[in-house]
Amino acid sequence: MEPLLNLVQQGGVVGAGGAGFPTYVKLDCQVELVLANGAECEPLLYKDQVLMQQWGHELCGGMLLAMKQVGASRGIIGIKKKNTDTIAILTALLPANIELLLMEDVYPAGDEVELVFHATGKRIPAGGLPKDIGVMVNNIESFINVFRAANGLPVTETMISVHGEVPSPYSAWLPIGMTYREAIVLAGGMTRDECVVVEGGPMMGSVTEDLDKPITKVSSGLLVLPKSSRIARFKLRSEADLRRIGKAACDQCSLCTSMCPRNLLGYPIKPHLAMRSLQVSGGNNQSFALAAQACCECNLCTMWSCPEGLDPSRVCGTTKRALREQQQWQTPAELQAKTTEVHPLREYRGVPTKRLAQRLELSQYMGVKATYRECEYVPAQVCIPLAQHIGKPAQAIVKEGDVVVKGQMIGQPAEGGLSIAVHASISGIVASVGDSVVINYQAVTE
């Protein structure tokens, strides 16, 4: 393995935007363009702006390392033009071969496929990857972590925005393995009872009521919202209910498809057909529409387009699962054969973030940004999962009773497949080792 790839793997760097794909694998290619995704199109999240404002030099350093590794002559940072303060900071830092791509304030500008098309005018092949058209994409935090890994600093923290029903929204580097509850307490605690936490953004994030879940490398946002909110009601709806209601109420208006960002780019996704297949399904209300496979689950059809309050996005998601189980999954070549031209009205159908926030019932929170906070909090205990990424979990190399220091490797990459290392986020004593490594804080001479 090449030196930088090894450093990135051993440093535990993954895609910090949510999927957790090992970054060393992304860097193992040859492309013409390296693209940093700083569009941050989900309402209330502010972590990428903080990272670009405070650590722009490390972002550029990580991009330059990546460009050298993949042979790219150009680098582009995608950012919304409304973020004038961030743009001013970056403009003063950019080397000659990295430029800014200024984007409109619409959703889903931060979708990888949308960003690549905006930057290059090319579409990633259906079922394919950006490298297929000469592009390597990563998010802001991942490039910063590449720079740090190359300088001997492993991933022990992640940048998170905490917002919603809290007195003091903030964005901060938080230790991996600390609980959601602790992160919310740092924001002043919940301002009302009966709340849920959205993990990630309000559109694509999932909902949990478990405040003892640990922060991981792919955590990006913790949004505290009332359990009675529109977002919570939709995301807490059971699969059986969303299929039953969809089967009974969908009138096939097709607005879900006409506003679908991937459909507008010509990809073979038609949510209304997934909904239609419910109406001809058996007693289990299961959908088997092949037109669902190219869905990226951006949730725009559900939270914006559907006038009946149905959930085409999750129907597409459950349909994709069923397609795999029934061995009806289409190959990239089959999907690509169904791709059509870009819709001539595509550029007019972007959804303004402000209007989306109103539809999501988030306007009351939008006036306060989750700005940067220096966080010196050290949790009494962390629970660090060995599987925080796509691929094989890391293999524990510590045992109960071991003394560890912050930054020490506690899980090494598994052999024979995708895997990355995991490191202690605090110093202390290993309390237990299983699927996770639990560490109790104790001052240790490092």
KELO-120895 format. One record per residue (C-alpha): x, z, y; residue in one letter; residue number from 1. Coordinates in nm, 2 decimals, padded with zeros to 4 digits. Last residue first. Layout:
REM KELO-120895
       u       w       v  aa    i
       X       Z       Y   A  NUM
...
REM end
This chain:
REM KELO-120895
       u       w       v  aa    i
   00.10   02.75   01.06   E  446
   00.09   03.13   01.05   T  445
  -00.26   03.21   00.93   V  444
  -00.54   03.37   01.12   A  443
  -00.83   03.40   00.87   Q  442
  -01.14   03.19   00.84   Y  441
  -01.31   03.17   00.51   N  440
  -01.28   02.83   00.35   I  439
  -01.54   02.66   00.12   V  438
  -01.43   02.35  -00.06   V  437
  -01.71   02.12  -00.16   S  436
  -01.82   01.96  -00.48   D  435
  -01.66   02.26  -00.64   G  434
  -01.40   02.50  -00.50   V  433
  -01.46   02.85  -00.37   S  432
  -01.33   03.10  -00.11   A  431
  -01.02   02.92   00.00   V  430
  -00.85   03.16   00.25   I  429
  -00.79   03.07   00.61   G  428
  -00.70   02.81   00.87   S  427
  -00.97   02.58   00.99   I  426
  -01.07   02.21   00.95   S  425
  -00.89   02.19   00.61   A  424
  -00.83   01.83   00.51   H  423
  -01.00   01.56   00.30   V  422
  -00.82   01.25   00.17   A  421
  -00.98   00.91   00.12   I  420
  -01.13   00.72  -00.17   S  419
  -01.23   00.37  -00.27   L  418
  -01.14   00.32  -00.64   G  417
  -00.89   00.38  -00.91   G  416
  -00.73   00.70  -00.81   E  415
  -00.91   00.97  -00.61   A  414
  -00.77   01.04  -00.26   P  413
  -00.64   01.40  -00.23   Q  412
  -00.85   01.70  -00.14   G  411
  -00.73   02.01   00.04   I  410
  -00.48   01.84   00.27   M  409
  -00.36   02.08   00.54   Q  408
  -00.49   02.01   00.89   G  407
  -00.58   02.37   00.96   K  406
  -00.38   02.60   00.74   V  405
  -00.45   02.70   00.38   V  404
  -00.41   03.02   00.18   V  403
  -00.52   02.98  -00.18   D  402
  -00.76   03.23  -00.32   G  401
  -00.99   02.98  -00.50   E  400
  -00.80   02.66  -00.58   K  399
  -00.65   02.37  -00.38   V  398
  -00.58   02.01  -00.48   I  397
  -00.95   01.90  -00.48   A  396
  -01.00   01.54  -00.58   Q  395
  -01.16   01.33  -00.30   A  394
  -01.50   01.18  -00.38   P  393
  -01.51   00.82  -00.51   K  392
  -01.65   00.55  -00.28   G  391
  -01.85   00.56   00.05   I  390
  -01.74   00.86   00.25   H  389
  -01.80   01.23   00.29   Q  388
  -01.75   01.33  -00.07   A  387
  -01.52   01.63  -00.10   L  386
  -01.76   01.83   00.11   P  385
  -01.61   02.09   00.35   I  384
  -01.80   02.42   00.37   C  383
  -01.66   02.61   00.67   V  382
  -01.65   02.99   00.73   Q  381
  -01.61   03.23   01.02   A  380
  -01.65   02.93   01.26   P  379
  -01.38   02.87   01.53   V  378
  -01.52   02.80   01.87   Y  377
  -01.27   02.66   02.12   E  376
  -01.50   02.38   02.23   C  375
  -01.42   02.18   02.55   E  374
  -01.75   02.04   02.65   R  373
  -01.82   01.67   02.72   Y  372
  -02.15   01.56   02.86   T  371
  -02.48   01.55   02.66   A  370
  -02.66   01.38   02.95   K  369
  -02.96   01.53   03.11   V  368
  -03.25   01.32   03.25   G  367
  -03.33   01.17   02.91   M  366
  -03.47   01.49   02.76   Y  365
  -03.83   01.46   02.91   Q  364
  -03.83   01.09   02.83   S  363
  -03.80   01.15   02.46   L  362
  -04.15   01.06   02.35   E  361
  -04.03   00.78   02.12   L  360
  -04.23   00.53   02.32   R  359
  -04.08   00.66   02.64   Q  358
  -03.73   00.65   02.49   A  357
  -03.80   00.28   02.40   L  356
  -03.90   00.21   02.75   R  355
  -03.57   00.35   02.89   K  354
  -03.37   00.18   02.61   T  353
  -03.50  -00.16   02.70   P  352
  -03.61  -00.35   02.39   V  351
  -03.43  -00.69   02.35   G  350
  -03.69  -00.97   02.31   R  349
  -03.59  -01.20   02.59   Y  348
  -03.25  -01.29   02.44   E  347
  -03.41  -01.39   02.11   R  346
  -03.66  -01.64   02.26   L  345
  -03.49  -01.95   02.11   P  344
  -03.48  -01.78   01.77   H  343
  -03.14  -01.83   01.61   V  342
  -03.16  -02.10   01.34   E  341
  -03.25  -02.02   00.98   T  340
  -03.10  -01.83   00.69   T  339
  -03.26  -01.89   00.35   K  338
  -02.94  -02.04   00.20   A  337
  -02.75  -01.74   00.33   Q  336
  -02.96  -01.51   00.13   L  335
  -02.90  -01.70  -00.20   E  334
  -02.53  -01.72  -00.12   A  333
  -02.52  -01.34  -00.05   P  332
  -02.67  -01.28  -00.39   T  331
  -03.03  -01.17  -00.42   Q  330
  -03.13  -00.83  -00.58   W  329
  -03.41  -00.89  -00.83   Q  328
  -03.26  -00.65  -01.09   Q  327
  -03.58  -00.44  -01.10   Q  326
  -03.39  -00.13  -00.99   E  325
  -03.21  -00.32  -00.72   R  324
  -03.53  -00.48  -00.59   L  323
  -03.70  -00.14  -00.60   A  322
  -03.43   00.01  -00.38   R  321
  -03.47  -00.28  -00.14   K  320
  -03.85  -00.22  -00.14   T  319
  -03.80   00.15  -00.05   T  318
  -03.61   00.04   00.26   G  317
  -03.85  -00.24   00.35   C  316
  -04.14   00.01   00.33   V  315
  -03.92   00.25   00.53   R  314
  -03.89  -00.01   00.81   S  313
  -04.25  -00.13   00.79   P  312
  -04.38   00.22   00.88   D  311
  -04.73   00.21   01.02   L  310
  -04.85   00.33   01.36   G  309
  -05.11   00.05   01.38   E  308
  -04.96  -00.13   01.68   P  307
  -04.63  -00.19   01.49   C  306
  -04.36  -00.30   01.72   S  305
  -04.18   00.01   01.86   W  304
  -04.11   00.30   01.62   M  303
  -04.18   00.11   01.30   T  302
  -04.06  -00.24   01.37   C  301
  -03.76  -00.10   01.56   L  300
  -03.65   00.11   01.27   N  299
  -03.30  -00.03   01.26   C  298
  -03.34  -00.04   00.88   E  297
  -03.09  -00.32   00.84   C  296
  -03.34  -00.54   00.66   C  295
  -03.19  -00.84   00.47   A  294
  -03.36  -00.74   00.14   Q  293
  -03.71  -00.71   00.27   A  292
  -03.81  -01.08   00.23   A  291
  -03.77  -01.04  -00.15   L  290
  -04.11  -00.86  -00.14   A  289
  -04.15  -00.61  -00.42   F  288
  -04.37  -00.34  -00.27   S  287
  -04.49  -00.05  -00.47   Q  286
  -04.85   00.08  -00.42   N  285
  -04.83   00.26  -00.75   N  284
  -05.18   00.14  -00.85   G  283
  -05.07  -00.22  -00.85   G  282
  -04.94  -00.43  -00.56   S  281
  -05.14  -00.71  -00.38   V  280
  -05.18  -00.52  -00.05   Q  279
  -04.83  -00.37  -00.07   L  278
  -04.69  -00.72  -00.08   S  277
  -04.83  -00.78   00.26   R  276
  -04.62  -00.49   00.41   M  275
  -04.30  -00.65   00.26   A  274
  -04.43  -00.98   00.40   L  273
  -04.47  -00.83   00.74   H  272
  -04.11  -00.71   00.73   P  271
  -03.98  -01.06   00.73   K  270
  -03.60  -01.07   00.68   I  269
  -03.42  -01.40   00.60   P  268
  -03.16  -01.38   00.89   Y  267
  -03.22  -01.62   01.18   G  266
  -03.09  -01.40   01.46   L  265
  -03.45  -01.33   01.57   L  264
  -03.51  -01.21   01.21   N  263
  -03.23  -00.96   01.24   R  262
  -03.36  -00.82   01.57   P  261
  -03.72  -00.79   01.43   C  260
  -03.96  -00.84   01.72   M  259
  -04.15  -01.13   01.56   S  258
  -04.13  -00.97   01.22   T  257
  -04.29  -00.63   01.31   C  256
  -04.54  -00.82   01.53   L  255
  -04.67  -00.99   01.21   S  254
  -05.03  -00.92   01.29   C  253
  -05.08  -00.87   00.91   Q  252
  -05.37  -00.62   00.95   D  251
  -05.18  -00.33   00.78   C  250
  -05.42  -00.04   00.73   A  249
  -05.49   00.03   00.37   A  248
  -05.17  -00.08   00.20   K  247
  -04.96   00.07   00.48   G  246
  -05.15   00.40   00.46   I  245
  -05.08   00.42   00.08   R  244
  -04.72   00.30   00.11   R  243
  -04.64   00.55   00.40   L  242
  -04.82   00.83   00.21   D  241
  -04.64   00.78  -00.12   A  240
  -04.31   00.76   00.06   E  239
  -04.38   01.10   00.23   S  238
  -04.41   01.12   00.61   R  237
  -04.13   01.34   00.75   L  236
  -03.97   01.06   00.94   K  235
  -04.29   00.95   01.11   F  234
  -04.41   01.30   01.21   R  233
  -04.06   01.40   01.32   A  232
  -04.03   01.10   01.56   I  231
  -04.37   01.14   01.70   R  230
  -04.31   01.51   01.78   S  229
  -04.50   01.79   01.60   S  228
  -04.19   01.93   01.43   K  227
  -04.05   01.96   01.78   P  226
  -03.71   01.80   01.83   L  225
  -03.35   01.92   01.80   V  224
  -03.11   01.62   01.80   L  223
  -02.79   01.66   01.61   L  222
  -02.57   01.36   01.67   G  221
  -02.26   01.18   01.53   S  220
  -02.20   01.32   01.18   S  219
  -01.99   01.08   00.97   V  218
  -01.69   01.31   00.92   K  217
  -01.92   01.59   00.81   T  216
  -02.11   01.88   00.97   I  215
  -02.24   02.12   00.71   P  214
  -02.60   02.18   00.63   K  213
  -02.71   02.54   00.71   D  212
  -02.98   02.43   00.95   L  211
  -03.20   02.28   00.67   D  210
  -03.51   02.15   00.85   E  209
  -03.39   01.79   00.81   T  208
  -03.47   01.45   00.96   V  207
  -03.29   01.13   00.92   S  206
  -03.13   00.91   01.19   G  205
  -03.19   00.54   01.25   M  204
  -03.41   00.56   01.56   M  203
  -03.37   00.91   01.69   P  202
  -02.99   00.90   01.65   G  201
  -02.78   01.09   01.40   G  200
  -02.91   01.38   01.20   E  199
  -03.25   01.46   01.35   V  198
  -03.31   01.83   01.34   V  197
  -03.65   01.98   01.31   V  196
  -03.83   02.23   01.53   C  195
  -04.11   02.48   01.47   E  194
  -04.02   02.73   01.74   D  193
  -03.91   02.65   02.09   R  192
  -03.60   02.64   02.31   T  191
  -03.36   02.61   02.01   M  190
  -03.02   02.77   02.06   G  189
  -02.80   02.78   02.36   G  188
  -02.61   02.46   02.29   A  187
  -02.34   02.66   02.10   L  186
  -02.63   02.80   01.89   V  185
  -02.71   02.44   01.80   I  184
  -02.36   02.37   01.66   A  183
  -02.37   02.70   01.47   E  182
  -02.71   02.61   01.31   R  181
  -02.58   02.26   01.21   Y  180
  -02.32   02.44   01.01   T  179
  -01.94   02.42   01.02   M  178
  -01.78   02.20   00.76   G  177
  -01.59   01.96   00.98   I  176
  -01.48   02.14   01.30   P  175
  -01.66   02.03   01.62   L  174
  -01.52   01.80   01.89   W  173
  -01.77   01.82   02.16   A  172
  -02.08   01.66   02.32   S  171
  -02.33   01.88   02.50   Y  170
  -02.69   01.97   02.57   P  169
  -02.74   02.31   02.73   S  168
  -03.09   02.46   02.70   P  167
  -03.17   02.31   02.36   V  166
  -03.49   02.12   02.26   E  165
  -03.32   01.78   02.26   G  164
  -02.94   01.74   02.25   H  163
  -02.62   01.80   02.05   V  162
  -02.37   01.51   02.07   S  161
  -02.10   01.52   01.81   I  160
  -01.73   01.43   01.80   M  159
  -01.57   01.50   01.46   T  158
  -01.30   01.74   01.35   E  157
  -01.04   01.77   01.09   T  156
  -00.93   01.41   01.06   V  155
  -00.55   01.40   01.00   P  154
  -00.28   01.41   01.27   L  153
   00.05   01.25   01.16   G  152
   00.10   01.00   01.44   N  151
  -00.05   00.71   01.25   A  150
  -00.34   00.94   01.16   A  149
  -00.40   01.00   01.53   R  148
  -00.41   00.63   01.62   F  147
  -00.64   00.56   01.33   V  146
  -00.86   00.86   01.44   N  145
  -00.90   00.71   01.78   I  144
  -01.00   00.38   01.62   F  143
  -01.25   00.56   01.40   S  142
  -01.40   00.74   01.70   E  141
  -01.47   00.42   01.89   I  140
  -01.65   00.24   01.61   N  139
  -01.50  -00.03   01.39   N  138
  -01.53  -00.40   01.36   V  137
  -01.29  -00.66   01.21   M  136
  -01.36  -01.02   01.29   V  135
  -01.25  -01.35   01.14   G  134
  -01.59  -01.50   01.03   I  133
  -01.58  -01.35   00.67   D  132
  -01.41  -01.04   00.82   K  131
  -01.75  -00.95   00.97   P  130
  -01.89  -00.90   00.62   L  129
  -02.15  -01.09   00.41   G  128
  -02.50  -01.05   00.28   G  127
  -02.62  -01.30   00.53   A  126
  -02.31  -01.46   00.69   P  125
  -02.19  -01.27   01.00   I  124
  -02.33  -01.48   01.29   R  123
  -02.10  -01.64   01.55   K  122
  -02.14  -01.65   01.93   G  121
  -01.82  -01.44   01.94   T  120
  -01.89  -01.12   02.13   A  119
  -02.27  -01.12   02.13   H  118
  -02.29  -01.23   01.77   F  117
  -02.04  -00.96   01.67   V  116
  -02.24  -00.70   01.86   L  115
  -02.58  -00.80   01.71   E  114
  -02.44  -00.79   01.36   V  113
  -02.27  -00.45   01.41   E  112
  -02.59  -00.30   01.56   D  111
  -02.49  -00.14   01.89   G  110
  -02.72  -00.36   02.10   A  109
  -03.02  -00.23   01.91   P  108
  -03.18  -00.16   02.15   Y  107
  -03.13  -00.27   02.51   V  106
  -02.91  -00.16   02.80   D  105
  -02.74  -00.50   02.85   E  104
  -02.38  -00.55   02.74   M  103
  -02.04  -00.58   02.91   L  102
  -01.77  -00.69   02.67   L  101
  -01.44  -00.53   02.78   L  100
  -01.10  -00.68   02.71   E   99
  -00.79  -00.60   02.50   I   98
  -00.49  -00.84   02.50   N   97
  -00.36  -00.74   02.85   A   96
  -00.36  -00.37   02.79   P   95
  -00.66  -00.17   02.90   L   94
  -00.61   00.16   03.07   L   93
  -00.74   00.11   03.43   A   92
  -01.04  -00.09   03.30   T   91
  -01.12   00.19   03.06   L   90
  -01.17   00.45   03.33   I   89
  -01.38   00.22   03.55   A   88
  -01.59   00.11   03.25   I   87
  -01.66   00.47   03.15   T   86
  -01.79   00.55   03.50   D   85
  -01.99   00.22   03.51   T   84
  -02.19   00.29   03.19   N   83
  -02.48   00.06   03.29   K   82
  -02.28  -00.24   03.17   K   81
  -02.32  -00.13   02.81   K   80
  -01.99  -00.13   02.61   I   79
  -01.84  -00.36   02.35   G   78
  -01.46  -00.31   02.34   I   77
  -01.28  -00.64   02.26   I   76
  -00.93  -00.70   02.10   G   75
  -00.75  -01.02   02.08   R   74
  -00.44  -01.16   01.89   S   73
  -00.54  -01.02   01.55   A   72
  -00.29  -01.01   01.27   G   71
  -00.47  -00.75   01.07   V   70
  -00.21  -00.47   01.10   Q   69
  -00.10  -00.56   01.46   K   68
  -00.46  -00.56   01.57   M   67
  -00.53  -00.23   01.40   A   66
  -00.23  -00.06   01.57   L   65
  -00.34  -00.21   01.90   L   64
  -00.69  -00.08   01.85   M   63
  -00.56   00.27   01.77   G   62
  -00.35   00.28   02.08   G   61
  -00.64   00.15   02.29   C   60
  -00.87   00.42   02.16   L   59
  -00.59   00.68   02.20   E   58
  -00.55   00.58   02.57   H   57
  -00.93   00.59   02.62   G   56
  -00.94   00.96   02.50   W   55
  -01.14   01.13   02.77   Q   54
  -01.37   00.86   02.90   Q   53
  -01.39   00.65   02.59   M   52
  -01.45   00.95   02.37   L   51
  -01.71   01.09   02.61   V   50
  -01.89   00.76   02.63   Q   49
  -01.89   00.74   02.25   D   48
  -02.04   01.09   02.22   K   47
  -02.33   01.03   02.44   Y   46
  -02.63   01.01   02.21   L   45
  -02.97   01.08   02.38   L   44
  -03.12   00.73   02.31   P   43
  -02.95   00.52   02.04   E   42
  -02.77   00.22   02.19   C   41
  -02.41   00.34   02.17   E   40
  -02.25   00.01   02.28   A   39
  -01.90   00.14   02.21   G   38
  -01.83  -00.07   01.90   N   37
  -01.46  -00.17   01.90   A   36
  -01.39  -00.53   01.79   L   35
  -01.07  -00.66   01.65   V   34
  -01.04  -01.04   01.66   L   33
  -00.84  -01.31   01.47   E   32
  -00.86  -01.17   01.12   V   31
  -00.63  -01.08   00.83   Q   30
  -00.75  -00.81   00.59   C   29
  -00.66  -00.46   00.47   D   28
  -00.77  -00.27   00.79   L   27
  -01.13  -00.24   00.66   K   26
  -00.99  -00.08   00.34   V   25
  -00.79   00.17   00.53   Y   24
  -01.11   00.26   00.72   T   23
  -01.29   00.41   00.43   P   22
  -01.66   00.33   00.48   F   21
  -01.84   00.64   00.61   G   20
  -02.18   00.48   00.68   A   19
  -02.27   00.69   00.98   G   18
  -02.07   00.59   01.29   G   17
  -01.75   00.77   01.19   A   16
  -01.62   00.49   00.97   G   15
  -01.36   00.67   00.77   V   14
  -01.01   00.82   00.83   V   13
  -00.89   01.08   00.59   G   12
  -00.53   01.10   00.71   G   11
  -00.40   01.00   00.36   Q   10
  -00.61   00.68   00.38   Q    9
  -00.50   00.61   00.74   V    8
  -00.13   00.69   00.67   L    7
  -00.14   00.47   00.35   N    6
  -00.30   00.18   00.54   L    5
  -00.04   00.21   00.82   L    4
   00.25   00.21   00.56   P    3
   00.13  -00.09   00.35   E    2
   00.00   00.00   00.00   M    1
REM end
